[in-house]
Amino acid sequence: MPHIIPFAGRLYSGSVKQNLLWRDSDVFLMDNHRAALWCWQQKVDLYAQPHSLMHIDRHYDALRVGVHTKKMPDLRILSAVDYLADVLAAPSGQLPRFRWDNYLSIYLRQFQKQLRTLRLITHKDGDRPRFKPQFESAPDELPENIDFWLEGGPWIVNVDLDYFFCADTSGSWIQMVSDTYIDQTFRGVRKAMDNGSVAVVTVCLTPDGYTPGGRNASG
């Protein structure tokens, strides 16, 4: 079954609601990026296997974390349902551990010893990840260089479609790069996958707030 969790529909997602988690071989599609860390573990042993990560996203997704990494569940034996349901104790009550804005920080805190290279292609929104060596590339470098950057895997490629959009004067979200730019970017990812240097790709639709909505983002 390609749907890892039951598809809830094109509903509001926010920071913790997961409506879509779908898989086709090494590619995982979701509405909310909070499930990405679980998906990576399905194809890369984050606990023992050296690897690299490319993060293509409007945001860094690296909100500072503290208690979120205490008593972490073992992702090697955790189902997707249990991962999404995992909570931690806070003064205000139980809170979801994994969010769309902190999963990368949790990953870096827990698995940085296995991470060889972190390459960021972002709009520089949010807290910058605390990890070295990291490389931050400009948008105009992406289509031409992506297959070169993805040499020497295994790589995790993490893509949020909000990277390709910006707001117009009315506050609506519009595609800020050409179809050719997007096509060449994903052709580079496909080439690296075919070469065996990419272990897993996670793609987030971000239907709330930074793209034109779930129907357009997934269309």
C-alpha positions in Angstrom: 0.0 0.0 0.0 1.5 3.3 -1.0 -0.3 5.2 1.7 1.6 4.7 5.0 -1.2 6.3 7.0 -4.8 6.6 5.9 -5.2 9.7 3.7 -7.3 12.2 5.6 -7.9 14.4 2.6 -6.8 17.9 1.6 -7.3 19.3 5.1 -5.5 21.9 7.2 -2.1 20.6 8.2 -0.4 23.2 10.4 2.7 22.2 12.5 1.5 18.8 13.8 -1.4 17.5 11.8 -0.4 14.8 9.3 -3.0 14.2 6.6 -0.9 12.5 4.0 2.1 10.1 4.1 2.6 8.2 0.9 5.5 6.1 -0.4 6.8 5.0 -3.8 10.0 3.0 -3.4 12.6 5.5 -2.1 10.4 8.6 -2.4 8.1 9.7 0.4 5.4 12.3 -0.1 3.6 14.2 2.7 1.6 17.3 3.3 3.5 18.1 6.5 7.3 17.7 6.8 7.2 16.4 10.4 7.2 12.8 9.2 10.5 13.2 7.3 12.8 11.9 10.1 10.8 8.7 10.3 11.0 8.3 6.5 14.8 8.7 6.4 15.2 5.9 8.9 13.4 3.5 6.6 16.1 3.8 4.0 19.2 4.9 6.0 20.4 3.6 9.3 20.6 7.0 11.0 22.2 5.3 14.1 25.1 3.8 12.4 25.4 4.6 8.7 27.5 7.7 7.5 25.4 9.8 5.1 24.8 13.4 3.9 21.7 15.6 3.8 20.5 18.1 1.2 17.7 20.4 2.5 15.8 22.3 -0.2 13.2 24.4 1.7 12.0 27.9 2.2 12.8 27.4 5.9 15.6 25.9 7.9 13.2 23.7 9.9 15.7 23.8 12.7 13.8 25.4 15.7 15.9 25.1 18.8 15.1 22.0 20.9 15.7 20.9 24.4 13.4 18.5 26.1 12.4 17.2 22.6 15.4 14.9 22.5 15.0 13.4 26.0 13.8 9.8 26.2 13.7 9.6 22.4 12.0 6.6 21.0 14.0 4.2 18.8 13.1 5.0 15.2 14.4 1.6 14.1 11.4 -0.1 15.7 8.8 2.7 15.6 5.9 2.6 13.3 4.8 5.8 11.4 1.6 5.9 13.5 3.6 5.7 16.8 6.1 8.2 15.6 3.4 10.8 14.8 1.7 10.1 18.1 4.8 10.4 20.2 4.5 13.1 22.9 6.7 14.6 25.6 5.9 16.0 28.9 5.9 19.8 29.3 4.6 22.2 32.0 1.6 22.9 29.9 0.9 19.2 29.4 1.8 16.7 26.7 3.0 18.0 23.4 3.9 16.3 20.1 7.6 15.7 19.9 8.0 16.0 16.2 6.8 19.2 14.4 7.4 20.6 10.9 9.7 23.2 12.4 11.9 21.1 14.7 12.4 17.6 13.1 15.7 18.8 11.6 17.0 20.0 15.0 16.1 16.7 16.6 17.8 14.9 13.8 21.0 16.9 14.1 21.0 16.6 17.9 20.6 12.8 17.8 22.4 11.7 14.6 25.1 14.3 13.8 27.9 11.8 14.3 26.7 10.0 11.2 26.2 13.2 9.2 29.1 13.9 6.9 27.8 17.0 5.0 24.8 19.2 5.3 23.9 21.3 2.2 21.2 23.9 2.6 19.3 25.6 -0.3 16.8 27.8 1.5 15.3 31.3 1.8 17.2 31.6 5.1 13.9 31.7 7.1 14.1 30.5 10.8 16.9 29.3 13.0 20.0 28.2 11.2 21.0 24.6 11.9 23.9 24.1 14.2 26.2 21.7 12.3 29.6 21.8 10.6 30.5 21.3 7.8 27.4 22.9 6.2 27.2 24.6 2.8 24.6 27.1 1.8 24.0 27.5 -1.9 22.2 30.3 -3.8 19.0 29.5 -5.7 20.7 30.2 -9.1 23.2 27.4 -8.4 20.7 24.6 -7.9 19.6 23.3 -11.3 23.1 23.3 -12.8 24.9 21.7 -9.8 22.5 19.5 -8.0 23.6 16.2 -9.6 27.3 17.1 -8.9 26.5 18.0 -5.3 24.8 14.6 -4.8 27.9 12.6 -5.7 29.5 10.4 -3.1 26.3 9.2 -1.2 24.4 8.0 0.4 22.4 11.2 0.4 19.1 12.1 2.0 17.3 14.7 -0.2 14.6 16.7 1.7 12.4 19.0 -0.5 9.6 21.3 0.5 7.7 22.8 -2.4 7.4 26.1 -0.5 11.0 26.8 -1.7 9.7 27.4 -5.2 7.0 30.0 -4.2 6.8 33.6 -3.0 4.0 36.0 -2.0 2.7 38.6 -4.4 1.4 42.1 -3.5 -2.0 40.8 -2.6 -0.6 38.1 -0.2 -1.3 35.2 -2.6 1.4 32.6 -3.2 2.8 32.3 -6.7 5.5 30.2 -8.3 8.7 32.2 -8.2 10.8 30.1 -10.6 10.1 28.7 -14.0 8.8 25.2 -14.8 12.2 24.6 -16.4 14.0 25.4 -13.2 11.9 22.9 -11.2 12.2 20.3 -14.0 15.9 20.5 -14.1 16.2 20.4 -10.3 14.2 17.1 -10.1 16.0 15.7 -13.1 19.2 16.1 -11.2 17.7 14.3 -8.2 16.5 11.5 -10.5 20.0 11.2 -12.1 21.6 10.9 -8.6 19.0 8.3 -7.6 19.7 6.3 -10.8 23.4 6.5 -10.0 22.8 5.1 -6.5 24.0 8.1 -4.6 20.6 9.1 -3.2 19.1 6.7 -0.6 15.8 8.5 0.1 13.8 11.5 -1.1 11.2 13.2 1.0 8.9 15.8 -0.6 6.5 18.1 1.4 3.5 19.8 -0.2 3.1 22.5 2.5 -0.5 23.2 1.6 -1.0 25.8 4.4 0.4 29.3 4.0 3.4 29.0 1.7 2.0 27.3 -1.5 -1.3 27.9 -3.4 -2.9 25.1 -1.4 -3.0 21.3 -1.4 -4.9 20.8 -4.6 -2.5 23.0 -6.7 0.6 21.8 -4.9 -0.2 18.1 -5.5 -1.7 18.7 -9.0 
